[in-house]
């Protein structure tokens, strides 16, 4: 099987982004970019991705889709939504951090994370630094955001972090981001990166290319 065929199989088997799973229709507009930031925050904790995604869906279903709507909700509203998503181990702390995060998006970036992209000025490393200024978001959360946002911020491409590269190694693909990016269409890179991360997290006994 060629590398391109393997990449296509990986996309076919595992290529759903976390944003899509969370019900986020990603676009280069303020609301979905904020929603992706919330997802990145929840995925930063030591908790399963499925629970983080479910909790994000509950927050969005509760109407917390923008910084303004998040700040209109109470801390208890956020705790309750996180609980419905079974995000209970970190619910109280995360509910507080989400309020702080929304306030920072509103105050520093005027509610629009495209301003963060403008300040980064094409420098992905700088974008990662700016993302880590948000409460609760460290290197893991910044990597999640950048992996997913490359779908609508082409200047981030190719973003394939260490987790994605571990997945590539598991299925025998190259360990170089540029080489991996050549295996799929540019518009599929975000899904491909997410798929490789999913592969890296499969149990050792699992076949990542099983039909």
C-alpha positions as CSV (number, residue, x, y, z in Angstrom):
1,X,0.0,0.0,0.0
2,X,1.4,3.4,-0.9
3,X,1.7,6.3,1.6
4,X,-1.2,8.1,-0.2
5,X,-3.4,5.0,0.1
6,X,-2.5,4.7,3.8
7,X,-3.3,8.3,4.3
8,X,-6.7,7.9,2.6
9,X,-7.5,4.9,4.8
10,X,-6.6,6.9,7.9
11,X,-8.9,9.7,6.8
12,X,-11.6,7.3,6.0
13,X,-11.4,5.4,9.3
14,X,-10.6,8.2,11.7
15,X,-11.0,11.5,9.9
16,X,-13.7,13.3,11.9
17,X,-12.4,16.4,13.6
18,X,-13.1,17.1,17.3
19,X,-14.9,20.3,16.2
20,X,-17.3,18.4,14.0
21,X,-17.9,15.9,16.8
22,X,-18.7,18.8,19.1
23,X,-21.2,20.2,16.7
24,X,-19.1,23.2,15.7
25,X,-19.5,24.3,12.1
26,X,-16.0,25.8,11.8
27,X,-15.6,29.0,9.9
28,X,-13.3,32.0,10.0
29,X,-15.9,34.0,11.9
30,X,-16.0,35.0,15.6
31,X,-18.6,32.6,17.0
32,X,-17.2,29.3,15.8
33,X,-13.6,30.4,16.5
34,X,-14.7,31.1,20.1
35,X,-16.4,27.7,20.3
36,X,-13.2,26.0,19.1
37,X,-11.3,27.8,21.8
38,X,-13.8,26.4,24.4
39,X,-13.3,22.9,23.0
40,X,-9.5,23.4,23.2
41,X,-9.9,24.4,26.9
42,X,-11.9,21.4,27.7
43,X,-9.5,19.1,25.9
44,X,-6.6,20.5,27.9
45,X,-7.6,18.7,31.0
46,X,-6.6,15.1,31.9
47,X,-9.9,13.7,30.8
48,X,-11.1,11.7,27.8
49,X,-11.6,13.4,24.5
50,X,-15.1,12.0,24.3
51,X,-16.1,13.6,27.5
52,X,-14.6,16.9,26.6
53,X,-16.5,16.9,23.3
54,X,-19.7,15.9,25.0
55,X,-19.3,18.7,27.5
56,X,-18.7,21.2,24.7
57,X,-21.9,20.1,23.0
58,X,-23.8,20.7,26.3
59,X,-22.3,24.2,26.7
60,X,-23.3,25.1,23.1
61,X,-26.8,23.6,23.6
62,X,-27.2,25.8,26.6
63,X,-26.5,28.8,24.4
64,X,-22.9,29.6,25.4
65,X,-21.8,30.1,21.8
66,X,-20.1,33.5,22.1
67,X,-18.2,35.3,24.7
68,X,-21.2,37.5,25.5
69,X,-23.6,34.6,25.9
70,X,-21.0,32.8,28.1
71,X,-20.7,35.8,30.3
72,X,-24.4,36.1,30.6
73,X,-24.6,32.6,32.0
74,X,-23.8,32.0,35.6
75,X,-21.0,29.9,37.0
76,X,-23.6,27.4,38.1
77,X,-25.1,27.3,34.6
78,X,-21.6,26.3,33.3
79,X,-21.1,23.7,36.1
80,X,-24.5,22.2,35.2
81,X,-23.7,22.0,31.5
82,X,-20.3,20.4,32.2
83,X,-22.0,17.9,34.5
84,X,-24.5,16.9,31.8
85,X,-21.5,16.1,29.6
86,X,-20.0,14.1,32.5
87,X,-17.1,16.5,32.8
88,X,-17.3,16.3,36.6
89,X,-13.7,16.0,37.8
90,X,-12.8,19.5,36.8
91,X,-16.2,21.1,36.5
92,X,-16.0,23.8,39.1
93,X,-12.5,25.0,38.1
94,X,-13.3,24.8,34.4
95,X,-16.6,26.7,34.8
96,X,-14.6,29.5,36.4
97,X,-11.9,29.4,33.7
98,X,-14.5,29.5,30.9
99,X,-15.9,32.7,32.3
100,X,-12.3,34.2,32.5
101,X,-11.6,33.0,29.0
102,X,-14.7,34.6,27.6
103,X,-13.9,37.9,29.3
104,X,-10.4,37.8,27.8
105,X,-11.7,37.2,24.3
106,X,-14.1,40.1,24.8
107,X,-11.6,42.5,26.4
108,X,-8.3,41.8,24.6
109,X,-9.6,40.7,21.2
110,X,-12.9,42.6,21.0
111,X,-14.7,39.2,20.8
112,X,-13.0,38.2,17.6
113,X,-10.1,35.7,17.5
114,X,-9.3,36.8,14.0
115,X,-7.5,39.7,15.7
116,X,-5.3,37.1,17.4
117,X,-4.4,35.7,14.0
118,X,-3.6,39.3,12.8
119,X,-1.3,39.8,15.7
120,X,0.4,36.5,15.1
121,X,1.1,37.7,11.5
122,X,1.6,34.3,10.0
123,X,3.9,33.1,12.8
124,X,2.4,29.8,14.1
125,X,4.7,29.8,17.1
126,X,3.5,33.2,18.1
127,X,-0.1,32.1,17.7
128,X,0.6,29.2,20.1
129,X,2.0,31.7,22.6
130,X,-1.0,34.0,22.4
131,X,-3.3,31.0,22.8
132,X,-1.5,30.0,26.0
133,X,-2.3,33.4,27.5
134,X,-5.8,32.2,28.0
135,X,-6.6,30.7,31.4
136,X,-6.5,26.9,31.3
137,X,-4.9,26.6,27.9
138,X,-1.4,25.3,27.8
139,X,0.6,23.6,25.0
140,X,-1.9,20.8,24.6
141,X,-4.9,23.2,24.3
142,X,-2.9,25.4,21.9
143,X,-2.0,22.4,19.8
144,X,-5.7,21.3,19.6
145,X,-6.8,24.7,18.5
146,X,-4.1,25.0,15.8
147,X,-4.7,21.5,14.5
148,X,-8.3,22.2,14.0
149,X,-8.2,25.8,12.9
150,X,-5.9,25.1,10.0
151,X,-9.1,24.1,8.2
152,X,-10.1,27.8,8.1
153,X,-6.7,29.5,8.7
154,X,-4.6,28.2,5.8
155,X,-1.5,30.1,7.0
156,X,-1.3,27.6,9.9
157,X,-0.8,24.7,7.5
158,X,0.7,22.2,7.8
159,X,0.1,21.8,11.5
160,X,1.0,18.2,12.6
161,X,2.2,18.2,16.2
162,X,4.0,15.4,18.1
163,X,0.7,13.5,18.8
164,X,-0.1,13.5,15.1
165,X,3.4,12.4,14.2
166,X,3.1,9.5,16.6
167,X,0.0,8.4,14.8
168,X,1.8,8.7,11.5
169,X,4.6,6.5,12.8
170,X,2.1,3.9,14.0
171,X,0.8,3.4,10.4
172,X,4.1,3.6,8.8
173,X,3.8,7.1,7.4
174,X,6.6,9.7,7.2
175,X,7.5,11.5,10.4
176,X,7.8,14.9,8.8
177,X,5.0,17.4,8.7
178,X,5.7,18.6,5.1
179,X,5.9,15.0,3.8
180,X,2.6,14.1,5.5
181,X,0.9,17.3,4.1
182,X,1.8,16.2,0.6
183,X,-0.3,13.0,1.0
184,X,-3.7,14.8,1.3
185,X,-5.5,17.8,-0.1
186,X,-4.8,21.0,1.9
187,X,-8.5,21.3,2.9
188,X,-8.2,17.8,4.5
189,X,-5.2,18.6,6.6
190,X,-7.2,19.4,9.8
191,X,-9.1,16.1,9.5
192,X,-5.9,14.2,8.7
193,X,-4.2,15.7,11.8
194,X,-7.2,14.8,13.9
195,X,-7.2,11.3,12.4
196,X,-3.5,10.7,13.2
197,X,-4.0,11.8,16.8
198,X,-6.9,9.4,17.1
199,X,-4.6,6.6,15.7
200,X,-2.0,7.5,18.3
201,X,-4.5,7.0,21.1
202,X,-5.8,3.6,20.0
203,X,-5.0,0.6,22.2
204,X,-1.8,-1.2,21.3
205,X,-3.8,-4.2,20.3
206,X,-6.1,-2.3,17.9
207,X,-5.5,-2.2,14.1
208,X,-5.7,1.4,13.1
209,X,-6.6,0.5,9.5
210,X,-9.2,-2.1,10.3
211,X,-12.3,-2.0,8.2
